[in-house]
Amino acid sequence: MPAYRENANHAWTEDSVRLILTPSPFSRESLYHAQEIGRFVALPGYFTERERLSSYLIVYTIAGGGKLVYGGETHSLGPGQIFLIDCMEYQYYAASDEGWEIAWAHVSGPALGGQYGFYATRGGPVRTLAAGSRIPALLEELLAYCETRCLRNELLASATISILLTELMLLNTEADRADTALPGFVAEAMRYIERHACERLTLDRLAGEFAMSKYPFAKAFKQYSGFSPGEYIINTRISRAKELLKYSEHTVVEIAGIVGIDNVSHFINLFRAREKQTPLAYRKTWKSPRA
């Protein structure tokens, strides 16, 4: 595996803040944690070029400007913009001729890879924050927790990073629009699926219920709900099956039919893929005596 590589010009003002942290073993293994964090007023000529660093980097532009080269693309950065990148990949970021004031954090944690994947598949690395976004305040809060190192602050820092990541994942998704509520037809379609999940539901039938063509319907449903119509139908059926496995005496074959899946082998495969165990194993877990 290629080794870590970095080339940089650390040109920033004397009042800039940079904290290099050594988390406790508990924090390193079990919590979100900051590896480095700071607030810079970077001068013209400041840059960092690196790759193969096991870290995720958040950089928020407070004032001035900069640029980011990442994933083979170059991005201009201005006030109110933020980026999140995987530092294992090649990256280059630099201040513009006017300088660059930034708040930043290198973070890590047990589930961060999956969350970064969610963020990365919904747009490029750079996002523009809406007025009133919580993210700048969360970065300041995280810096404050990291300035005094104790178990309490490690726990609070982990909670703050979790909220920060959630806010980042919501950026530029449908949930981040000014009209945060689901469109009426999507909410109604979800309720329709929940009422009729045991029946034969097709994309044509669903789109027809709402007088839409099936492809625009499927696209909008996915954008706003996070699931394709087919995924939502399956998950609704599996949720109903779990209820029956826990609270009824129906056999697995009967339950498959009740929830709208005629082929019991297919039902078992769908259930196992989502629950990491068979329906029978799930039933035994929940019906075993528990204190």
C-alpha positions as CSV (number, residue, x, y, z in Angstrom):
1,M,0.0,0.0,0.0
2,P,1.4,3.5,-0.9
3,A,2.6,5.5,2.1
4,Y,1.1,8.6,3.5
5,R,2.3,11.7,1.6
6,E,1.9,15.4,2.4
7,N,3.4,18.6,1.0
8,A,2.3,21.9,2.6
9,N,3.0,25.6,3.2
10,H,1.7,26.4,6.7
11,A,1.2,30.1,6.1
12,W,-1.4,31.4,8.7
13,T,-1.6,34.2,11.1
14,E,-0.3,34.0,14.7
15,D,-3.8,34.1,16.2
16,S,-4.9,31.0,14.2
17,V,-5.7,27.9,16.3
18,R,-4.6,24.4,15.7
19,L,-5.1,21.5,18.1
20,I,-3.5,18.1,17.6
21,L,-5.4,15.6,19.7
22,T,-4.7,12.2,21.2
23,P,-8.1,10.6,22.0
24,S,-8.4,8.1,24.8
25,P,-8.6,4.4,23.9
26,F,-12.3,4.4,24.6
27,S,-12.9,7.4,22.4
28,R,-10.7,6.1,19.6
29,E,-12.5,2.7,19.6
30,S,-16.1,3.6,20.4
31,L,-16.8,7.3,19.7
32,Y,-16.6,9.9,17.0
33,H,-13.5,11.9,17.7
34,A,-11.5,14.8,16.3
35,Q,-7.9,14.0,15.4
36,E,-7.0,17.7,14.7
37,I,-9.2,20.8,14.7
38,G,-8.7,24.5,14.3
39,R,-9.6,27.9,13.0
40,F,-7.1,29.5,10.5
41,V,-6.7,32.8,8.9
42,A,-4.6,31.4,6.0
43,L,-2.4,33.7,4.1
44,P,-1.9,33.8,0.3
45,G,0.4,30.9,-0.5
46,Y,-1.1,28.6,2.1
47,F,-1.8,25.1,0.7
48,T,-1.9,21.4,1.7
49,E,-1.4,18.5,-0.7
50,R,-1.8,15.0,0.6
51,E,-3.1,11.5,0.2
52,R,-3.3,8.2,2.2
53,L,-4.3,9.8,5.5
54,S,-6.9,7.8,7.5
55,S,-9.1,10.7,8.3
56,Y,-12.1,12.7,7.1
57,L,-11.7,16.4,6.7
58,I,-14.4,19.1,7.1
59,V,-13.5,22.6,6.1
60,Y,-15.9,25.6,6.3
61,T,-15.0,28.9,4.6
62,I,-15.7,31.9,7.0
63,A,-14.3,34.6,4.8
64,G,-12.0,35.1,1.8
65,G,-11.6,32.2,-0.6
66,G,-9.8,29.1,-1.6
67,K,-9.8,26.2,-3.9
68,L,-10.1,22.4,-3.6
69,V,-8.8,19.8,-6.0
70,Y,-10.4,16.5,-5.2
71,G,-11.7,13.5,-7.3
72,G,-10.2,15.0,-10.4
73,E,-12.2,18.2,-10.2
74,T,-11.3,21.7,-9.1
75,H,-13.7,23.7,-6.9
76,S,-13.7,27.4,-6.0
77,L,-14.5,28.0,-2.3
78,G,-16.2,31.1,-0.9
79,P,-17.8,32.3,2.3
80,G,-20.6,30.0,3.5
81,Q,-19.3,26.9,1.6
82,I,-18.1,23.7,3.2
83,F,-16.5,20.5,2.0
84,L,-16.2,17.0,3.4
85,I,-13.5,14.7,1.9
86,D,-11.9,11.3,2.6
87,C,-8.2,12.1,3.1
88,M,-7.2,8.7,1.8
89,E,-7.8,10.1,-1.6
90,Y,-5.6,12.7,-3.3
91,Q,-6.5,16.3,-2.2
92,Y,-5.1,19.7,-2.7
93,Y,-6.5,22.8,-1.1
94,A,-5.1,26.4,-1.0
95,A,-5.9,30.0,-0.1
96,S,-6.7,32.5,-2.7
97,D,-4.8,35.8,-3.1
98,E,-7.2,37.4,-0.7
99,G,-6.5,34.9,2.0
100,W,-8.8,32.3,3.5
101,E,-10.4,32.2,6.9
102,I,-11.6,28.7,7.7
103,A,-12.9,26.5,10.5
104,W,-11.8,22.9,10.1
105,A,-11.7,19.4,11.7
106,H,-10.1,16.1,10.9
107,V,-12.6,13.5,12.3
108,S,-12.8,9.7,12.6
109,G,-15.2,7.2,14.1
110,P,-16.6,3.7,13.8
111,A,-19.5,4.5,11.3
112,L,-18.0,7.5,9.5
113,G,-17.1,5.6,6.3
114,G,-20.7,4.7,5.6
115,Q,-21.9,8.3,6.4
116,Y,-19.3,9.7,4.1
117,G,-20.4,7.4,1.4
118,F,-24.0,8.6,1.8
119,Y,-22.8,12.3,1.6
120,A,-20.5,11.6,-1.4
121,T,-23.2,9.9,-3.5
122,R,-25.5,12.9,-3.2
123,G,-23.3,15.5,-4.9
124,G,-19.7,16.7,-5.0
125,P,-17.6,17.4,-1.9
126,V,-18.6,21.1,-1.7
127,R,-21.9,22.3,-0.4
128,T,-23.3,25.8,0.2
129,L,-24.9,26.4,3.6
130,A,-28.3,28.0,3.9
131,A,-28.6,31.1,6.1
132,G,-29.0,30.1,9.7
133,S,-27.3,26.7,9.2
134,R,-26.2,25.1,12.5
135,I,-22.9,23.9,11.0
136,P,-20.7,26.9,11.8
137,A,-21.8,26.9,15.4
138,L,-21.3,23.1,15.7
139,L,-17.7,23.5,14.5
140,E,-17.1,26.2,17.1
141,E,-18.7,24.0,19.8
142,L,-16.5,21.1,18.8
143,L,-13.4,23.2,19.0
144,A,-14.4,24.3,22.5
145,Y,-14.8,20.7,23.7
146,C,-11.5,19.8,22.3
147,E,-9.6,22.6,24.0
148,T,-10.2,20.9,27.4
149,R,-9.5,17.2,27.2
150,C,-11.5,15.0,29.6
151,L,-14.0,12.1,29.3
152,R,-17.0,14.4,29.6
153,N,-15.8,16.5,26.7
154,E,-14.9,13.4,24.6
155,L,-18.5,12.3,25.0
156,L,-19.9,15.7,24.2
157,A,-17.5,16.1,21.2
158,S,-18.7,12.7,19.9
159,A,-22.3,13.9,20.2
160,T,-21.5,17.1,18.4
161,I,-19.7,15.3,15.6
162,S,-22.7,13.1,15.2
163,I,-25.0,16.1,14.8
164,L,-22.5,17.8,12.5
165,L,-22.4,14.7,10.2
166,T,-26.2,14.5,10.2
167,E,-26.4,18.2,9.1
168,L,-23.8,17.5,6.4
169,M,-25.7,14.5,5.1
170,L,-28.9,16.5,4.8
171,L,-27.2,19.2,2.7
172,N,-28.5,19.3,-0.9
173,T,-30.9,16.5,-0.3
174,E,-34.7,17.1,-0.7
175,A,-34.9,17.2,3.1
176,D,-32.7,20.3,3.1
177,R,-35.0,22.3,0.8
178,A,-37.0,25.2,2.1
179,D,-40.1,23.1,1.8
180,T,-38.9,20.4,4.1
181,A,-42.3,18.5,4.2
182,L,-42.8,15.6,1.9
183,P,-44.8,16.5,-1.2
184,G,-48.4,15.5,-0.7
185,F,-48.4,12.8,-3.4
186,V,-45.2,11.2,-1.9
187,A,-46.6,11.1,1.6
188,E,-49.9,9.7,0.3
189,A,-48.0,7.1,-1.8
190,M,-46.2,5.9,1.3
191,R,-49.5,5.6,3.1
192,Y,-51.0,3.8,0.1
193,I,-48.2,1.3,0.1
194,E,-48.6,0.7,3.9
195,R,-52.3,0.1,3.4
196,H,-52.0,-2.2,0.3
197,A,-48.5,-3.8,0.8
198,C,-50.1,-7.3,1.0
199,E,-51.5,-6.9,-2.5
200,R,-49.7,-7.1,-5.8
201,L,-48.2,-3.6,-6.2
202,T,-46.4,-2.6,-9.3
203,L,-44.8,0.7,-10.3
204,D,-47.5,1.2,-13.0
205,R,-50.3,0.8,-10.4
206,L,-48.7,3.2,-8.0
207,A,-48.0,5.9,-10.6
208,G,-51.5,5.4,-12.0
209,E,-53.0,6.1,-8.5
210,F,-51.4,9.5,-8.6
211,A,-52.0,10.2,-12.3
212,M,-48.2,10.2,-13.1
213,S,-45.9,8.5,-15.5
214,K,-44.0,5.8,-13.7
215,Y,-40.4,7.1,-14.1
216,P,-41.1,10.6,-12.8
217,F,-43.1,9.1,-10.0
218,A,-40.2,6.7,-9.1
219,K,-37.6,9.4,-9.3
220,A,-39.6,11.8,-7.0
221,F,-40.4,9.0,-4.5
222,K,-36.7,8.1,-4.2
223,Q,-35.6,11.7,-3.9
224,Y,-37.9,12.5,-1.1
225,S,-38.2,9.2,0.8
226,G,-34.7,7.8,0.3
227,F,-36.2,4.6,-1.0
228,S,-37.3,3.4,-4.4
229,P,-40.9,2.4,-4.5
230,G,-39.9,-1.3,-4.7
231,E,-37.6,-1.0,-1.6
232,Y,-40.3,0.8,0.3
233,I,-42.8,-2.0,-0.5
234,I,-40.4,-4.7,0.6
235,N,-39.4,-2.9,3.8
236,T,-43.1,-2.4,4.6
237,R,-43.8,-6.2,4.1
238,I,-40.8,-7.2,6.2
239,S,-41.9,-4.9,9.0
240,R,-45.3,-6.5,9.0
241,A,-43.7,-9.9,8.9
242,K,-41.6,-9.1,12.0
243,E,-44.8,-8.1,13.8
244,L,-46.4,-11.4,12.9
245,L,-43.4,-13.5,13.8
246,K,-43.3,-11.9,17.2
247,Y,-47.0,-11.7,18.1
248,S,-48.8,-14.5,16.1
249,E,-48.6,-18.2,15.7
250,H,-48.7,-18.2,11.9
251,T,-46.1,-20.3,10.2
252,V,-43.3,-18.7,8.1
253,V,-45.1,-20.0,5.0
254,E,-48.4,-18.4,6.1
255,I,-46.7,-15.1,7.0
256,A,-45.0,-14.9,3.6
257,G,-48.4,-15.1,2.0
258,I,-50.1,-12.7,4.4
259,V,-47.5,-9.9,3.7
260,G,-47.8,-10.4,-0.1
261,I,-44.8,-12.6,-1.0
262,D,-46.0,-15.8,-2.5
263,N,-42.7,-17.6,-2.8
264,V,-41.5,-18.5,0.7
265,S,-37.9,-19.0,-0.4
266,H,-37.9,-15.5,-1.8
267,F,-39.4,-14.2,1.4
268,I,-36.7,-15.8,3.5
269,N,-34.0,-14.4,1.3
270,L,-35.4,-10.9,1.5
271,F,-35.8,-11.2,5.3
272,R,-32.3,-12.5,5.8
273,A,-30.8,-9.7,3.6
274,R,-32.3,-7.0,5.9
275,E,-32.3,-8.7,9.3
276,K,-29.1,-10.8,9.0
277,Q,-31.1,-13.9,10.2
278,T,-33.9,-16.1,8.9
279,P,-37.5,-15.4,9.9
280,L,-37.5,-18.5,12.1
281,A,-34.3,-17.4,13.9
282,Y,-35.9,-14.0,14.4
283,R,-39.0,-15.6,15.9
284,K,-36.9,-17.7,18.3
285,T,-34.9,-14.7,19.4
286,W,-38.1,-12.7,20.3
287,K,-40.0,-15.6,21.8
288,S,-37.2,-16.9,23.9
289,P,-37.7,-16.2,27.7
290,R,-36.1,-12.8,28.6
291,A,-35.6,-11.3,32.0
